[in-house]
Amino acid sequence: GSQGFLCGTPMPRSFKATTFVLIPKVESPQTWSDFRPISLCNVTKKILSKLLYKKLSLSLPNLISPNQSGFVASSFFKSTRGLRQGDPISLTLFIITTEALSKGIDHLFNGNPDMYFQMKCEVKISHLSYADDVIIFTNCKEVGLLRLMNFLRKFEEQSGQQINQAKSAFIPGRKANLIANRIMNITRFSMKALPITYLGPPLYKGNKRKVLYENQIDKVRNKISGWENCHLSYGGRLQLIKTVLSSIPIYLLQVLNPPVSTIQKLERLFARFF
């Protein structure tokens, strides 16, 4: 019964039986990263997961930091429609693991203030994270890098999660370019240079660069080219501009202030299509 389970009695294999199915994400998959794994579980496992989720969800608001509260149920608006996918306990465990990573990085930097990246402003930032996308800001001192990598290795061992080496990289400052090879040997990450894309918008240093926004303009241009052979009324074109074309760059325009020339290019494309 339940007492035997809590005392460590082995669970029947049928409870844990799962079939993994690989769904291709591209037309001609070549590597494992080109597949999306889907696990098909039996009903018993889903019932147990639901019970564990109900128990954990009661304590979750007390465990998660305010900046992660958007991932906790009842802290955001209630959705009444949409596609529900996956296992609720998986998301709950992921949130707890992500919180442990964030708290661990804060504890590491607070205990070693010399690891903070030196900026002109007084604000000290150790990292930024959203879901599984994490940016860590630190100086290039070898001792600090070794501490950081040691912490990340311990996190991998204790959580069971692995850092994706193929998607991880470091961006050195101007003074750190001289020791880039040493950083690469310590972190085992590849080196990149600004600009990069993080959560959609480009991150760059210096004046606004028009070339960074060409991707959004190309998306609008490609969408319009797909409608060239369609016989659309002026009302239909106006509706597409409002609901489809205008929504393509809206996220980028909310978080960044692009050059005026970029806005003018978008407006000309809209006007030409209309």
Secondary structure, DSSP 4 states (H G I P E B T S, - for coil): -HHHHHTTPPPPHHHH-EEEEEEESSSS--SGGGEEEEEEE-HHHHHHHHHHHHHHHHHHHHHS-GGGGGGSTTSSPPP-SS---S-HHHHHHHHHHHHHHHHHHHHHHHH-GGGSPP-SSS----EEEETTEEEE-----HHHHHHHHHHHHHHHHHH-----GGG-EE---TGGGGGHHHHHHHH-PEE--S-EESSSSEE--SS--GGGGHHHHHHHHHHHHTTTTS---HHHHHHHIIIIITTSSHHHHHH----HHHHHHHHHHHHHH-
